[in-house]
């Protein structure tokens, strides 16, 4: 379907057939990569403006990104390879430019990297994850439009009012635009989390990250069930990402409920402010 014309009957009698790539200065660039990069830059710009409010310096945020981004890409590829499982050689598994990334693998790898880097730098990983939760939602919301350009990550055939038409060789099928569902879902999550962060005070470090995990998991359980390109668990009919989304949603909600009932705890940013107010430790030599 990579060359199919795209239409949305809800928006009238029109269609578009965007190219997957473009040439600039003699080099070929793929729109999918450009869109992912734009989502990443927007996420970094937002998180950079907010990080100090969580007790995280811009240097610490940058240091984490330098490790988390490449390892996140590797994690996304490993997740896909594990559950796709149809490769003739190790080299074929490494051909990331031919497609095959899974967002859950990227998030898992990025989170593990954050814990490792924060341990070395002696900063709170939960405070940093609260910060980058906004970035996850921004990046995922924008990045899904790369699937639109590639005509991928769509759902089963449907006659729903917001259906997307794909026309190839004179034949048109109407499908669930699941890339659009997920993009809008993440955008709503970002807006909600942004408003929450401005109107209320966090009760504990990790609150926003758990909220992100719960929100994304809830939406992914529904959206993954509509897709036609899901990765399955072995020879079963169980969709891996749907199972993981459901499990993380339940776990995140449970942990949130327990921690909220325990009441507020001192935040990392408050501890940092106390250290700054106390001044440098006296020299005991």
N, C-alpha and C positions, 0 to 999 in steps of 0.2 A: 504493500500500500504506500510505499515511499513516494510515488509519483502521483498519488490520487489528488483530485480536486476536493477541497473541503468546503462544506456549506453548513449553515444553521438555518433551517426553515423558519425558526422563530424570528429571525432577523430579516426575513424577506428572501426574494428570489435573486440570490447572488452566490458566487463561489470564488475561492482563491486557490491558487496552486503555488505556494511559496517554494522557492528553491532550498535545498538542504544546505547549500554552501555558496560562497562567493569568493572571488579572486581579488586580491589587493597586493599591489607591488610584486606581482608574479607569484604570489603564494595563495594556496587555497585554504580558506577558513570555513569551518562548519558552524552554522548558526546555533546548533545545540551547545557547543562549547562556549560560544560568545554569550549566550543567554545564561548558562551556568555561571560564567565569570561575572556577569552583571549582577546576578543574585548574590554572589559571594561578596562583591565590592559593596553593595548596598547593606548587606548584613554587617560587614566590618565597620562601615561608616556609622551605622546606628550604635553598635556595641561600643565603639570607641568613645562616643559621646556619653554613654551611660555607665561605663565601667567603674569610674571613680566613685559613683554613688553606691557601688557594691563593695568598695574597699579594694578594688583591683586597679593597679596602675596600667597605663597604656602599654608600657614595656612588658609587663607580665602577660597582658592579653596577646601582644604580638608574639612573644616567645612561645606561648601555647599554640597559636595558630601555625607557626612555622613547623611544628611537629604534627599537630592534629590534622591539618589539611591533607598533606601527602599520605599519612597513615590512614586517614579516613577514606581516601580514594582506594588505597590498597584493600582496606577492609570491605568496602563495597564490592570490589571485584572478587575477593575470596568468598564472600557470602553467596554471590551469584554462581561462582564456579562450583561450590559445594553442592548446591541444590539443583543446578542445571545438569551438570555431570556428563555432558556429551562432547568430549574433546578427544582428539586423536593423539595429542602430545602435550607436554608441559609448555612448549612454546605457544601452542594455540591458546592455552589458558592465560598467557600473558598478553595477548593481543587486545588490550583494553580499547584501542582505537576502533575496533570493529564492533563495539557496543557490548553491553552486559555489565551493568552496575546495579546494585540493590541498595536503596537508601538506608535500610535498617542496618546493613553491614557497615556502612559509612558512619552512622550515628554511634553504633556500639564501639567501633574502633576509636572514634574521636573522643568519646567519654572515657574510655580506658586510658587513652593518651593524656587527657587532662588530669586524671588522678595521678599518673606517674610524674608528669612535669610539675604539678603543684606540690607533690611530695618533695621533689628536689629543691624547689624554690621556697618551700615552707610557707605556702599560702593556702587559703581554704579552697579546695576543689569545688565544694558546694556553692560558694559565693561566685566562683567563676562560671559554673554551670548555670546559675541563675542569670548571669549576664548574657551568656551565649544562647540561652533558650530563645531570646528574641531573634537572634541571628539564624537559628535553625528554622524558625517559622518564615522569616523573610526569604532565606535561600531556597527553601522547599516551595514556597508559593511562586516565586519567580522562575525557578528552575524547571517546573513542570511544563512551562511553555515551550521548552526544548522538545518535549514529547509531542506537542502540537505540530511543530515544524517537521518532525520526523514521522508523523502519522503513526504513533505507537502509543502503548499504554492506554488504549481505549477499551471500552467494555463490550458486552454482548449486544446483539441487535435489539432494538427497542423502537417503540413509537411514542416515547415520552415527549412532552412539549419542548424540552430543551435538547432534543437529540441532535447528533452531528452526522452529516451526510459525507460519505466517502465515495467519490465517483472515479472509476478506473475502467478504461476500455468500454465506455458507454453504460456500464452497470453501476448502480448506486445502492449502497447499503446504509442504513441508519443505525447508529450505535450510541451507547452511553459515552459521553465525553468525560471519562473518568479523570483525565489529566486536569480538566477544568474543575471538576468537583473537588479534587484535592487541593488545587491552587486556591480556590475560594475558601475552603475549609481552613487552610493554613493562614490565609489573610485575615479571616475572622478571628482565629486564635491569636494572631499577633495584635490585632486591634484591641481585643479583650484584655490580653496580658499587659499591653501598654497602658490602657486606662486603669486597670487594677493597680499597676505599679505607681501611678500618679495619684490615685485617690486613697490608697490604703498603705499601711506599713507592713512589710513582711513580718511574719511571726517567727521565722527561723530560716537559716540558710538552706537552700535546696527547695524551698517552697515553689518558686517559679519553675524550676526544672521539673519537679514532679507534676506540676500543673500542665506543662508542655507535654510530658510523656502521656498523661491521661487524655488530654485533648486530642493529640495526634493518634493515639491508639484507638480511641473511640471512632474517629473518622475513618481510619484505615480498615477497621473491622468491616465497616459497611462498604467502603469503596473497593477493597480488594475482592469482595465477593462478586462484584460486577465485572471484573477484568477477565480478559481471555488469555493473558500472557503470564499468569501467575506461576511461581515456582512451587512445586509440590514436594511433600515429605515422602521420600522414597517412592514406592509404588502405590501409595495411598492417594485418596482424593482430598487430603488435607492440604490446604494452602499454607505454606510456611509463614509468610508475612501476616496472614490473617490470624493464625494461631498466636504468633508472637505479639501482634497488636492487642489481641484480646487479653493475653496474659499480662502484658505490661500495663494495660489500662486498669485491670483489677488490682494489680499490685500497687500501682501509683496511687489510686484512690484510697486503698486500705492504709497505706503509709501516711498519706495526707491526713486522713481522718484521725489516726492515732496521734500524730504530732500536733495537730491543731487542738486536740482535746487536752494535751499536756500544757498548753499555754505558750506564750512567747519565750524565746530564748535569746541570749545576747548574740547579735549579729557580728560577722567578721568586720564589717565597716565600723561598728561601734568599738570593737577591740582595737582596731587600728587607730581610731581617734584618741582612745585612752593612752595608747603608747606614744602617740605624737605629743599629747598634752604633758605627759610625764617627762618628755625630753630624753636625751641619750643617757644610757646607763653610766654611772660613775666609773672611772678607771680605777681598778682595784690593784694595779701592779705596784 
